[in-house]
Amino acid sequence: MIKRLTALGIALMILNAVSAEAVTPRSWELFRLEQFLKGKFEGISVSYAGILSLAPREVAWQGPMEEFYLSALRDRDGNVFLGTGHSGNIYKIDREGKSELYFHVPEMDVYCLAQDSRGHLYAGTSPNGKIYKITALRAGEPFFDPEEKYIWDLEFMDDNILLAAVGERGAVYTISPQGDGSEWLKAKENHILCLIKTAQGEILAGSGGKGRLYRLARGKEPAILYESPFEEIRAIALDDQEAIYLAAGGKVVHPASKAPDAPAGGTVATDVAITVTPEGIAPSGPDTGGLKQPGALFRIGSDGMAKKIWSSEEDIIYTLLWDDAGKRIIFGTGNRGRIYAADREEKVSLLLQKESEQVFSLLEGDSQIYSLANNPPALSLLYPGQRDRGEYTSEVFDAGLLSSWGRIEWDATLPRGATIQLQTRSGNSDQPSTTWSNWSPPYGNSPGEQILNPAARYLQFKILFKTDSGRTSPEIRKVSLFYLQTNVAPVISMLEILPVNTIFLEPPPQDDAILGLNPGPAAKAAAQKGTSGMVIAKKTERKGYQTVVWEAQDKNGDHLLYDLSIKERQGDRWRLLKSAVTQKVFAFETLTLPDGEYELKLEAHDGPSNPSGRELRTEKTSRPFVIDNSLPVISGFQAKRSGSRLSLQFTARDSFSRIKEVQYLIRPDEWRIVFPVDGICDNRQERFEVSLTLPSGADNMVTVKVVDEHGNVGVHRTEF
């Protein structure tokens, strides 16, 4: 930094930063949605307003033993058909959750299922995709082969015309009940990933490679309704007012028009992820170390404008479901297995977090929602009521330093029959391990209790929610914990002596000052608390001054004061120049000290932020530097004239500094520079021999000026 300041020579930045004091307890508070989302949810929801409560009731089904669950369809009788990977099996699951192998295809994956008006099942398979028509248990045959690698989605028109979204050529096929197919849309993108039919009988299609939304209508050319800034449109849903919801994800492929920012939430990259690239698309294997992908939820209203209502740099949306009863869009994400909901006011809440990493599909039931998840594969039903217990575990809190713990407090609502219990644990690694303390005994006394864990750098809390009724839930609105960091000494990271005579002019005061009021150093430091500003000082030169600048940090964020002392390099006595300096720059007059070589010592201490006697100090000594206010001396001066020629001989000498520059003047000419005999001024003594031609009318007096590197000037005049 100093080199840059010296080179530019224009400004010094003096920063007064906001910081807490070590003697004052600090707090960690959670009361917003995005803060709670950093934790782990087991049977717990968090609303858009940041209120924790019990999650909707969930009943797990014992699904078939398969590597992945890739598609699901619920028929008119309430049975669920399940397409899997990588075995090519299709299962039928009855209302009680009992499953049987219904059909097997030779391809590895069954990514989509559809049912016609007669109840026949159709399955789209990949890779080397084909569509199968399945009429009964283990009774089926190939129905249509588009000669595409992937069949991503199937959708029926009102007249039993089947539509197929395919890749890697990015197309939509129409297929008659007899199995005759033709291409309806050939997109520029590699893949068409999803299809949905509108109330008007039109088809919306989402593409991958570049995330575009297409509209297909009979008798009309395909049109692009929206081009997202993401790599793919993975899912589409319609609400009861025909507003369109889009699940977009993958890397940003071009700077499309920016949609408004959205609320926080999420994480991602999946084991059964569909990741589109310009070259192609493929489901990843069971490697949980995939790269995280950004995702977003868009809403397109009747005016055709798209608005981003949720986004995440880590999570991607796999599935969308319009919940007509709740008038909300529900979406499942990965890689933390979270299910969110956004209401008509676009307020996003977390409904629950599953043990599986990806929520791959959501299906509407009678009054329940079917959930299909992966890693590990799981099937479950979500009901409108709530569960009777759940647990929230916070992220690991980093106090920055070894800290002692104060109270933990919470703001809770407890209906009759509802209880909560909080527990804490502490440790000195950023992830909990066997080296951490055990969970504390439960805290239950509102509004808070003393934390019982030993001093440490890291802390974590969890909250157990219980209720004896499925209609009421305890609620947590805010959790606060207090801690006091162990005081550590400040660190001086840089101490620099600036070039001699360099100063910074102090800017005008930023606040009104009271004449006659002279607060002490501690009061001045306290007055700076809570302020933040940047003052730019003008850099210039002033003879006889030396400036020193430094950088110092305090891990506690304490206010620091500085003491500066000086001594001769060969001496052992330090002389105090100034104490209780608040800025990180100091200048002093060098005329107050004898010429010589010196060292400067900087001491930093955190006294203003700690009780008397408990402050900590550190010090740093500068490189040696020279104070030189003596003038250079010119000796042995000879001036000899021969006609129009003049020869000069002299020696320039300085006690402490090298000779920087020598000039001579013979009027009416200007000052002219001369070099020493050895050709360069690089020593404290230099010999000069000069021969020059006198111009016509030249004066008979010559003046020689010698300047040392400290700016001292010695002059000699003589007539010839």
Phi, psi and omega per residue, in radians:
M1 nan -0.717 -3.092
I2 -1.149 -0.705 3.115
K3 -1.053 -0.684 -3.135
R4 -1.180 -0.739 3.121
L5 -1.109 -0.725 -3.115
T6 -1.141 -0.712 -3.107
A7 -1.175 -0.786 -3.117
L8 -1.315 -0.702 3.089
G9 1.078 0.642 -3.073
I10 -2.190 -0.450 -2.994
A11 -2.763 2.706 2.961
L12 -2.185 2.251 -3.131
M13 -1.663 2.095 3.116
I14 -1.938 1.973 -3.031
L15 -1.857 2.288 3.008
N16 -1.931 1.759 -2.995
A17 -1.653 2.602 3.053
V18 -1.260 2.295 3.099
S19 -2.693 2.598 3.101
A20 -1.427 2.851 3.136
E21 -1.767 2.517 -3.087
A22 -1.094 -0.578 -3.084
V23 -1.281 -0.242 -3.124
T24 -1.719 2.225 3.087
P25 -1.044 2.540 3.071
R26 -1.851 2.965 -3.131
S27 -2.386 2.658 2.984
W28 -2.077 2.108 -3.040
E29 -2.177 2.420 3.058
L30 -2.165 2.112 3.120
F31 -2.660 0.028 3.121
R32 -2.011 2.729 -3.137
L33 -0.933 -0.891 -3.054
E34 -1.127 -0.440 3.084
Q35 -1.278 -0.812 -3.140
F36 -1.163 -0.532 -3.095
L37 -1.116 -0.278 3.122
K38 -1.316 -0.175 3.138
G39 -1.652 -2.923 -3.120
K40 -2.005 2.393 -3.062
F41 -2.002 2.159 3.032
E42 -2.147 1.658 -3.111
G43 1.302 0.453 -3.095
I44 -2.224 2.456 3.016
S45 -1.888 2.800 2.971
V46 -2.405 2.243 -3.072
S47 -1.417 2.968 3.097
Y48 -1.035 -0.461 -3.141
A49 -1.481 0.018 3.111
G50 1.440 0.575 3.135
I51 -1.849 2.134 3.089
L52 -1.467 2.385 3.085
S53 -2.709 3.042 3.123
L54 -1.182 2.488 -3.092
A55 -1.426 2.910 3.055
P56 -1.004 2.634 -3.135
R57 -1.181 2.386 -3.113
E58 -2.250 2.311 3.099
V59 -2.049 2.136 -3.109
A60 -1.460 2.467 3.003
W61 -1.801 2.568 3.061
Q62 -1.459 1.644 -3.098
G63 -1.391 2.966 3.129
P64 -1.170 2.720 -3.141
M65 -1.392 1.671 3.130
E66 -2.370 2.791 -3.114
E67 -1.248 -0.752 3.139
F68 -2.437 2.597 2.931
Y69 -1.840 2.050 -2.970
L70 -1.929 -0.412 -3.114
S71 -2.702 2.734 3.136
A72 -2.631 2.626 3.107
L73 -2.569 2.388 3.098
R74 -1.861 2.205 -3.099
D75 -1.559 -3.095 -3.056
R76 -1.164 -0.414 -3.110
D77 -1.585 0.035 3.135
G78 1.538 0.070 3.037
N79 -1.369 2.659 3.099
V80 -2.016 2.227 3.019
F81 -1.712 2.360 -3.018
L82 -2.148 2.109 3.035
G83 -1.682 2.419 -2.988
T84 -2.187 3.038 3.017
G85 -2.588 2.539 0.164
H86 -1.909 0.600 -3.075
S87 -1.779 -0.226 -3.117
G88 1.270 0.393 -3.118
N89 -1.645 2.535 3.034
I90 -2.126 2.251 -3.093
Y91 -1.986 2.666 2.979
K92 -1.967 2.228 -3.105
I93 -2.082 2.157 -3.096
D94 -1.420 -3.083 -3.060
R95 -1.105 -0.450 -3.139
E96 -1.530 -0.014 3.113
G97 1.572 0.141 3.113
K98 -1.440 2.255 -3.058
S99 -1.947 2.609 3.027
E100 -2.471 2.593 3.089
L101 -1.186 2.076 -3.042
Y102 -1.686 -0.694 -3.123
F103 -2.815 2.677 3.102
H104 -2.216 2.367 3.081
V105 -1.992 2.671 -3.113
P106 -1.268 -0.393 3.122
E107 -1.289 2.827 -3.026
M108 -1.257 -0.770 -2.906
D109 -2.161 2.492 3.056
V110 -1.999 1.723 -3.028
Y111 -1.537 -0.272 -3.076
C112 -2.691 2.633 3.126
L113 -2.373 2.598 3.070
A114 -2.598 2.799 -3.120
Q115 -2.352 2.345 -3.134
D116 -1.542 -3.100 -3.064
S117 -1.186 -0.318 3.121
R118 -1.615 0.005 3.120
G119 1.527 0.141 3.093
H120 -1.342 2.495 -3.090
L121 -1.719 2.448 3.100
Y122 -2.167 2.385 -3.092
A123 -2.200 2.283 3.045
G124 -1.748 2.207 -3.017
T125 -2.029 2.859 3.140
S126 -2.714 2.754 -0.217
P127 -1.328 -3.123 -2.991
N128 0.918 0.963 -2.882
G129 -1.050 2.413 3.016
K130 -2.390 2.806 3.051
I131 -1.940 2.255 3.140
Y132 -1.911 2.483 3.011
K133 -1.842 2.153 -3.053
I134 -2.066 2.038 -3.020
T135 -1.733 -0.333 -3.136
A136 -2.877 3.141 3.135
L137 -0.969 2.094 3.120
R138 1.005 0.387 3.115
A139 -2.092 1.880 -3.133
G140 -2.923 2.924 -3.124
E141 -2.727 2.826 3.056
P142 -1.033 2.338 -3.079
F143 -1.863 -0.705 -3.128
F144 -2.730 2.393 3.101
D145 -2.110 1.821 3.141
P146 -1.388 -0.007 -3.077
E147 0.985 0.769 3.061
E148 -2.040 2.815 -3.106
K149 -1.380 -0.654 -3.063
Y150 -2.234 2.415 2.928
I151 -1.903 1.909 -2.999
W152 -1.633 -0.589 -3.093
D153 -2.714 2.686 3.086
L154 -2.264 2.510 3.125
E155 -2.644 2.366 3.117
F156 -1.656 2.424 2.946
M157 -1.431 2.999 -3.099
D158 -1.117 -0.453 -3.098
D159 -1.705 0.446 3.103
N160 1.157 0.327 2.965
I161 -1.392 2.202 -3.118
L162 -1.604 2.343 3.059
L163 -1.881 2.460 3.125
A164 -2.230 2.218 3.045
A165 -1.670 2.223 -2.979
V166 -2.299 2.918 3.004
G167 -2.672 2.644 0.502
E168 -1.795 0.269 3.114
R169 -1.805 0.018 3.041
G170 1.065 1.287 -3.060
A171 -2.506 2.839 2.969
V172 -2.128 2.224 3.113
Y173 -1.863 2.515 2.919
T174 -1.787 2.371 -3.041
I175 -2.283 2.180 -3.115
S176 -1.300 2.887 3.082
P177 -1.037 -0.335 3.108
Q178 -1.540 -0.050 3.115
G179 1.588 0.240 3.070
D180 -1.556 2.228 -3.064
G181 -2.118 2.663 3.048
S182 -2.544 2.734 -3.093
E183 -1.434 2.173 3.106
W184 -1.679 -0.769 -3.127
L185 -2.251 2.274 2.928
K186 -2.048 1.859 -3.068
A187 -1.528 2.824 3.038
K188 -1.281 -0.432 -3.128
E189 -1.320 2.829 -3.118
N190 -1.263 -0.448 -2.978
H191 -2.497 2.505 2.842
I192 -1.878 2.072 -2.934
L193 -1.734 -0.481 -3.031
C194 -2.630 2.674 -3.132
L195 -2.384 2.605 3.006
I196 -2.677 2.531 -3.131
K197 -1.729 2.347 3.115
T198 -1.547 2.984 3.121
A199 -1.128 -0.412 3.130
Q200 -1.511 0.016 3.127
G201 1.509 0.071 3.072
E202 -1.424 2.866 -3.138
I203 -2.038 2.302 2.996
L204 -1.834 2.372 -3.095
A205 -2.307 2.362 3.099
G206 -1.863 2.401 -3.053
S207 -1.903 2.845 3.077
G208 -2.230 2.522 -2.968
G209 2.029 -0.816 2.867
K210 -2.565 2.186 -2.983
G211 -1.291 1.612 -3.139
R212 -2.045 2.623 3.045
L213 -1.901 2.087 3.139
Y214 -1.764 2.615 2.971
R215 -2.034 2.224 -3.139
L216 -2.050 2.235 3.099
A217 -2.433 2.429 -3.133
R218 -1.096 2.375 3.141
G219 1.442 0.027 -3.138
K220 -2.243 2.715 3.065
E221 -1.281 2.503 3.060
P222 -1.004 2.485 -3.112
A223 -2.254 2.601 3.048
I224 -1.626 2.047 3.100
L225 -1.429 -0.614 -3.060
Y226 -2.745 2.425 3.040
E227 -2.024 1.971 -3.077
S228 -1.449 2.854 3.070
P229 -1.471 0.255 -3.106
F230 -1.963 3.020 -3.034
E231 -1.353 -0.439 -3.061
E232 -2.687 2.641 2.898
I233 -1.802 1.922 -2.961
R234 -1.616 -0.545 -3.102
A235 -2.643 2.665 3.134
I236 -2.327 2.490 3.035
A237 -2.479 2.714 3.115
L238 -2.129 2.427 3.063
D239 -1.620 -3.044 -3.069
D240 -1.288 -0.110 3.062
Q241 -1.931 0.271 3.111
E242 1.131 0.336 2.935
A243 -1.215 2.557 -3.047
I244 -1.821 2.290 3.040
Y245 -1.945 2.358 -3.103
L246 -2.157 2.324 2.982
A247 -1.718 1.899 -3.124
A248 -1.884 2.597 -3.139
G249 -2.871 -3.071 -3.055
G250 1.468 3.077 -3.079
K251 -1.171 2.704 3.082
V252 -1.239 2.238 -3.014
V253 -1.793 -0.328 3.055
H254 -2.945 2.727 -3.077
P255 -1.357 1.281 3.058
A256 -1.221 2.984 -3.105
S257 -0.952 2.295 -3.004
K258 -1.361 2.209 3.064
A259 -1.476 2.753 -3.129
P260 -1.028 2.641 3.108
D261 -1.119 2.705 -3.058
A262 -2.195 2.937 3.125
P263 -1.077 2.890 -3.063
A264 -1.434 2.984 2.970
G265 2.492 2.554 2.926
G266 1.983 -3.127 3.069
T267 -3.088 2.966 -3.058
V268 -2.906 -2.633 -3.047
A269 1.280 2.207 -2.931
T270 -2.129 2.811 3.089
D271 -1.356 -0.509 3.074
V272 -1.975 0.655 -3.053
A273 -1.250 2.536 2.984
I274 -1.791 1.840 -3.041
T275 -1.993 2.021 -3.069
V276 -1.571 2.385 3.014
T277 -2.292 2.848 3.090
P278 -0.996 -0.471 -3.126
E279 -1.452 -0.480 -3.092
G280 2.895 -2.943 -3.085
I281 -2.519 2.480 -3.138
A282 -2.733 2.517 3.049
P283 -1.266 2.345 3.121
S284 -1.354 2.820 3.124
G285 -1.446 -2.907 -3.049
P286 -1.410 0.713 3.121
D287 -1.689 1.962 -3.087
T288 -1.434 0.067 -3.136
G289 -1.653 0.427 -3.121
G290 -1.141 2.771 3.135
L291 -1.236 2.550 3.086
K292 -1.268 2.590 -3.113
Q293 -2.230 2.476 3.069
P294 -1.316 2.666 3.113
G295 -2.545 2.833 -3.121
A296 -2.723 2.706 3.039
L297 -1.990 2.167 3.123
F298 -1.967 2.626 3.028
R299 -2.176 2.229 3.091
I300 -1.915 2.031 -3.101
G301 -1.492 -3.033 -3.113
S302 -1.138 -0.364 3.117
D303 -1.441 -0.043 3.118
G304 1.453 0.002 -3.125
M305 -1.520 2.379 3.127
A306 -1.675 2.383 3.112
K307 -2.273 2.308 3.102
K308 -1.437 2.116 -3.096
I309 -1.941 -0.126 3.052
W310 -2.752 2.526 3.075
S311 -2.696 2.760 3.098
S312 -2.623 2.461 3.060
E313 -1.394 -0.192 -3.057
E314 -2.096 -0.655 -3.018
D315 -1.640 2.584 3.087
I316 -2.178 2.553 -3.128
I317 -1.572 2.320 3.108
Y318 -1.777 -0.529 -2.992
T319 -2.599 2.591 3.109
L320 -2.209 2.519 3.070
L321 -2.570 2.182 3.036
W322 -1.441 2.134 3.122
D323 -1.678 1.754 -3.041
D324 -1.206 -0.605 -3.141
A325 -1.136 -0.736 -3.140
G326 -1.592 -0.055 -3.116
K327 0.897 0.989 -3.092
R328 -2.676 2.742 3.037
I329 -1.712 2.270 3.128
I330 -1.917 2.365 -3.129
F331 -2.408 2.422 3.132
G332 -1.776 2.472 -3.016
T333 -2.297 3.020 2.968
G334 -2.417 2.815 0.279
N335 -1.813 0.242 3.124
R336 -1.852 0.188 3.055
G337 1.074 0.764 -3.055
R338 -1.797 2.489 3.064
I339 -2.014 2.136 -3.123
Y340 -1.931 2.888 3.028
A341 -2.444 2.464 3.078
A342 -2.177 2.200 -3.119
D343 -1.483 -3.059 -3.092
R344 -1.115 -0.446 3.096
E345 -1.494 0.136 3.071
E346 1.145 0.492 3.060
K347 -1.573 2.127 -3.020
V348 -1.718 2.297 3.066
S349 -2.211 2.716 3.026
L350 -1.639 2.093 3.126
L351 -1.375 -0.821 -3.138
L352 -2.941 2.901 3.053
Q353 -2.162 2.244 -3.097
K354 -1.628 2.863 3.064
E355 -1.247 -0.543 3.063
S356 -1.236 2.731 -3.049
E357 -1.439 -0.565 -3.098
Q358 -2.173 2.273 2.978
V359 -1.602 1.857 -2.902
F360 -1.637 -0.482 -3.123
S361 -2.735 2.510 3.047
L362 -2.199 2.300 -3.130
L363 -2.152 2.476 3.104
E364 -1.393 2.316 3.044
G365 -1.901 -2.761 3.116
D366 -1.184 -1.059 3.043
S367 -2.256 0.067 -3.107
Q368 -2.076 2.978 3.096
I369 -2.116 2.268 3.072
Y370 -1.504 2.323 -3.140
S371 -2.071 2.243 3.093
L372 -2.030 2.155 -3.058
A373 -2.304 2.913 -3.118
N374 -2.408 2.789 3.122
N375 1.037 1.189 -0.048
P376 -1.471 2.847 3.120
P377 -1.146 2.453 -3.098
A378 -2.714 2.562 3.039
L379 -2.128 2.417 3.111
S380 -2.719 2.917 3.089
L381 -2.110 2.336 3.086
L382 -1.818 2.278 -3.097
Y383 -1.948 2.779 -3.108
P384 -1.092 -0.577 3.130
G385 -1.237 3.091 -3.111
Q386 -1.956 2.804 3.112
R387 -1.366 2.973 -3.037
D388 -1.717 -0.081 3.085
R389 -2.752 2.735 3.112
G390 -2.949 2.951 -3.083
E391 -2.483 2.357 3.044
Y392 -1.977 2.296 3.082
T393 -2.080 2.184 -3.081
S394 -1.265 2.886 2.921
E395 -1.130 2.875 3.062
V396 -1.321 2.171 3.136
F397 -1.576 2.310 3.122
D398 -1.828 1.940 3.111
A399 -1.355 -0.101 3.091
G400 1.575 -0.615 -3.130
L401 -2.571 2.919 2.990
L402 -0.938 2.225 -3.021
S403 -2.397 2.627 2.962
S404 -1.667 2.576 -2.985
W405 -1.783 2.448 3.076
G406 -1.726 -2.226 -3.099
R407 -1.637 2.701 2.887
I408 -1.956 2.280 -3.090
E409 -2.220 2.710 3.139
W410 -2.614 2.675 3.067
D411 -1.937 1.939 -3.007
A412 -2.279 2.667 2.960
T413 -2.051 2.176 -3.062
L414 -2.164 1.708 3.028
P415 -1.129 2.931 3.128
R416 -1.012 2.286 3.125
G417 1.507 0.039 -3.127
A418 -1.922 2.494 3.127
T419 -2.433 2.775 2.979
I420 -2.374 2.664 3.024
Q421 -2.401 2.327 3.096
L422 -1.917 2.524 3.041
Q423 -2.421 2.709 -3.139
T424 -2.330 2.748 2.982
R425 -2.563 2.729 -3.071
S426 -2.367 2.797 3.127
G427 -2.981 3.116 -3.088
N428 -2.070 0.357 2.970
S429 -2.106 2.649 -3.027
D430 -1.265 -0.182 3.034
Q431 -2.194 2.385 -3.141
P432 -1.002 2.458 3.141
S433 -2.632 -3.035 3.118
T434 -1.164 -0.243 3.114
T435 -1.404 -0.209 3.117
W436 -1.329 2.833 3.029
S437 -1.209 2.825 2.996
N438 -1.208 2.834 3.022
W439 -1.071 2.433 -3.138
S440 -1.165 2.856 2.921
P441 -1.014 2.677 -3.084
P442 -1.087 2.451 2.962
Y443 -1.700 2.318 -3.129
G444 -2.461 -0.044 -3.088
N445 -1.566 1.860 3.105
S446 -1.252 2.504 0.113
P447 -1.608 0.052 -3.139
G448 3.024 2.992 3.139
E449 -2.546 2.906 3.054
Q450 -1.186 2.308 3.077
I451 -1.198 2.334 -2.999
L452 -1.750 0.070 -3.095
N453 -1.505 2.715 3.134
P454 -1.217 2.807 3.103
A455 -1.008 2.436 -3.115
A456 -2.903 3.098 3.102
R457 -1.542 -0.583 -3.023
Y458 -2.005 2.617 3.111
L459 -2.525 2.612 3.086
Q460 -2.472 2.573 3.065
F461 -2.243 2.773 3.020
K462 -2.411 2.692 -3.106
I463 -2.237 2.209 3.068
L464 -1.730 2.152 3.124
F465 -1.818 2.374 3.070
K466 -2.450 2.607 3.018
T467 -2.639 2.618 3.087
D468 -1.711 0.184 3.137
S469 -2.383 2.494 3.084
G470 -1.445 0.105 -3.098
R471 -1.916 -0.261 -3.136
T472 -2.235 2.681 -3.118
S473 -2.468 2.477 2.921
P474 -1.125 2.647 -3.141
E475 -2.288 2.462 3.043
I476 -2.063 2.174 3.128
R477 -1.779 -0.455 -3.056
K478 -2.775 2.454 3.006
V479 -2.243 2.282 3.125
S480 -2.274 2.457 2.990
L481 -2.357 2.605 -3.045
F482 -2.037 2.574 -3.103
Y483 -2.669 2.784 3.119
L484 -2.251 2.062 3.141
Q485 -1.225 2.552 2.966
T486 -1.183 2.301 -3.106
N487 -1.244 2.337 3.076
V488 -2.165 2.675 -3.102
A489 -1.191 2.572 3.061
P490 -1.161 2.877 3.133
V491 -2.165 2.250 3.046
I492 -1.668 1.919 -3.042
S493 -1.597 -0.311 -3.112
M494 -2.734 2.391 3.048
L495 -2.439 2.045 -3.008
E496 -2.289 2.291 3.013
I497 -1.558 2.067 -3.127
L498 -1.343 2.853 3.080
P499 -0.931 2.518 -3.087
V500 -0.977 2.507 3.112
N501 1.272 0.070 3.076
T502 -1.443 2.242 3.105
I503 -2.377 2.910 3.016
F504 -2.127 2.217 3.130
L505 -1.355 2.214 -3.102
E506 -1.170 2.281 3.134
P507 -1.216 2.897 3.055
P508 -1.047 2.636 3.136
P509 -1.074 2.512 -3.128
Q510 -1.480 -0.374 3.140
D511 -2.150 2.709 3.069
D512 -1.138 2.334 3.118
A513 -1.870 2.512 3.140
I514 -1.604 2.083 -3.135
L515 -1.110 2.280 3.116
G516 1.612 -0.199 3.106
L517 -1.637 2.042 -3.081
N518 -2.129 1.434 -3.115
P519 -1.193 2.655 3.093
G520 -1.307 3.051 -3.094
P521 -1.032 -0.739 -3.119
A522 -1.117 -0.696 3.130
A523 -1.172 -0.667 3.101
K524 -1.100 -0.749 3.132
A525 -1.115 -0.707 3.131
A526 -1.151 -0.582 -3.131
A527 -1.167 -0.425 3.138
Q528 -1.405 -0.227 -3.108
K529 -1.083 2.308 3.119
G530 1.482 0.067 3.100
T531 -1.888 2.714 3.098
S532 -2.574 2.238 -3.136
G533 -2.836 2.915 3.103
M534 -2.300 2.086 -3.126
V535 -1.921 2.280 3.139
I536 -1.809 2.069 -3.137
A537 -1.771 2.496 -3.128
K538 -1.427 2.286 3.135
K539 -1.606 2.359 3.114
T540 -2.674 -2.932 3.115
E541 -2.161 2.516 3.105
R542 -2.542 2.117 -3.069
K543 -1.076 2.353 3.037
G544 1.532 0.329 3.126
Y545 -2.207 2.591 3.062
Q546 -2.207 2.283 -3.118
T547 -2.013 2.433 3.070
V548 -2.203 2.443 3.098
V549 -2.236 2.767 -3.106
W550 -2.716 2.915 3.012
E551 -2.216 2.374 3.116
A552 -2.510 2.551 3.140
Q553 -2.293 2.696 3.060
D554 -2.325 2.078 -3.071
K555 -1.100 -0.398 3.068
N556 -1.417 -0.134 -3.053
G557 1.290 0.372 -3.111
D558 -1.210 2.680 2.936
H559 -1.271 2.378 -3.084
L560 -1.991 2.549 2.965
L561 -2.092 2.711 -3.017
Y562 -2.268 2.401 3.025
D563 -2.007 2.379 -3.133
L564 -2.118 2.311 3.121
S565 -2.277 2.792 -3.096
I566 -2.431 2.599 3.044
K567 -2.622 2.714 3.022
E568 -1.154 2.514 -3.014
R569 -1.002 -0.683 -3.114
Q570 -1.547 -0.046 -3.133
G571 -1.639 3.113 3.134
D572 -2.250 0.124 -3.124
R573 -1.832 2.098 3.072
W574 -1.535 2.299 3.077
R575 -1.868 2.240 -3.131
L576 -1.264 2.125 3.067
L577 -1.496 -0.816 -3.093
K578 -2.819 2.471 3.083
S579 -2.032 2.804 3.064
A580 0.976 0.740 3.055
V581 -1.335 2.372 -3.089
T582 -1.752 -0.458 3.139
Q583 -1.603 2.901 -3.119
K584 -1.718 0.680 3.093
V585 -2.660 2.470 3.139
F586 -2.585 2.394 3.110
A587 -2.228 2.500 3.116
F588 -2.457 2.734 3.130
E589 -1.380 2.172 -3.135
T590 -1.364 -0.290 3.123
L591 -1.152 -0.271 -3.133
T592 -1.418 -0.046 -3.108
L593 -2.237 2.629 3.081
P594 -1.149 2.706 3.046
D595 -1.097 2.540 3.119
G596 2.777 -3.044 3.136
E597 -1.773 2.308 -2.994
Y598 -2.285 2.880 2.931
E599 -2.219 2.584 3.139
L600 -2.066 2.395 3.140
K601 -1.991 2.272 3.088
L602 -1.927 2.234 3.036
E603 -2.002 2.288 3.090
A604 -2.018 2.417 3.099
H605 -2.525 2.704 -3.075
D606 -1.790 0.581 -3.101
G607 -0.935 -0.761 -3.100
P608 -1.074 -0.354 -3.056
S609 -1.854 0.089 -3.089
N610 -2.411 2.713 3.097
P611 -1.069 2.684 3.141
S612 -1.014 2.311 -3.137
G613 1.593 -0.196 -3.134
R614 -1.942 0.075 3.102
E615 -1.241 2.724 3.131
L616 -2.074 2.582 -3.062
R617 -2.196 2.728 2.965
T618 -2.562 2.775 -3.098
E619 -2.477 2.796 3.109
K620 -2.602 2.429 -3.131
T621 -1.860 2.428 -3.084
S622 -1.360 2.959 2.941
R623 -1.163 2.730 3.080
P624 -1.096 2.531 3.075
F625 -2.510 2.845 -3.019
V626 -1.895 2.378 2.913
I627 -1.846 2.143 -3.073
D628 -2.521 1.875 3.075
N629 -2.002 0.132 3.130
S630 -1.477 2.593 -3.104
L631 -1.425 2.530 3.001
P632 -1.070 2.634 -3.113
V633 -1.962 2.386 3.070
I634 -1.892 2.166 -3.082
S635 -2.304 2.846 3.096
G636 1.059 0.646 -3.039
F637 -1.376 2.237 3.067
Q638 -2.321 2.349 3.088
A639 -2.247 2.039 -3.097
K640 -2.167 2.236 -3.116
R641 -1.909 2.406 3.053
S642 -2.387 1.687 -3.076
G643 1.163 -2.135 3.140
S644 -1.638 0.146 -3.139
R645 -1.813 2.508 3.111
L646 -2.342 2.286 3.078
S647 -2.043 2.397 3.141
L648 -2.144 2.415 3.058
Q649 -2.396 2.311 3.109
F650 -2.902 2.933 3.088
T651 -2.140 2.310 3.061
A652 -1.862 2.332 -3.034
R653 -2.463 2.479 3.059
D654 -2.369 2.538 -3.030
S655 -1.271 -0.611 -3.002
F656 -2.219 -0.350 -3.025
S657 -2.119 2.719 3.073
R658 -1.303 2.693 3.045
I659 -1.257 2.196 -3.070
K660 -1.680 -0.745 -3.036
E661 -2.754 2.494 3.085
V662 -2.299 2.354 3.125
Q663 -2.383 2.760 3.034
Y664 -2.279 2.786 -3.118
L665 -2.408 2.197 2.964
I666 -2.212 1.903 -3.097
R667 -1.153 2.584 0.133
P668 -1.583 0.332 -3.142
D669 -1.327 3.020 3.096
E670 -1.586 2.993 3.033
W671 -1.096 2.384 3.119
R672 -2.238 2.396 -3.099
I673 -1.418 2.590 3.063
V674 -2.290 2.634 3.128
F675 -1.836 2.651 3.105
P676 -1.244 3.058 -3.104
V677 -1.041 -0.657 -3.109
D678 -1.464 0.020 2.986
G679 1.573 -0.116 -3.103
I680 -2.638 2.388 3.076
C681 -1.486 1.755 -3.091
D682 -2.488 0.347 -3.085
N683 -2.504 2.945 3.117
R684 -1.366 -0.209 3.068
Q685 -2.377 2.262 -3.132
E686 -2.353 2.492 3.122
R687 -1.803 2.350 -3.097
F688 -2.145 2.360 3.011
E689 -2.376 2.011 -3.000
V690 -2.184 2.321 3.039
S691 -2.161 2.232 -3.042
L692 -2.508 2.814 3.103
T693 -1.745 2.216 -3.132
L694 -1.412 2.290 3.089
P695 -1.277 2.834 3.098
S696 -1.095 2.321 3.132
G697 1.434 0.244 -3.117
A698 -1.230 2.531 3.070
D699 -1.181 2.828 -3.140
N700 -1.765 0.372 3.071
M701 -2.097 2.351 3.063
V702 -2.025 2.393 3.093
T703 -2.064 2.262 3.116
V704 -2.004 2.302 -3.128
K705 -2.093 2.232 3.129
V706 -2.051 2.229 -3.137
V707 -2.048 2.251 3.059
D708 -1.623 3.072 -3.025
E709 -1.246 -0.158 3.053
H710 -1.672 0.087 3.092
G711 1.506 0.090 3.079
N712 -1.314 2.487 -3.034
V713 -2.139 2.167 3.015
G714 -1.922 2.432 -3.045
V715 -2.249 2.463 3.020
H716 -2.333 2.360 3.121
R717 -2.182 2.504 3.066
T718 -2.722 2.625 3.060
E719 -1.680 2.673 -3.137
F720 -2.344 nan nan
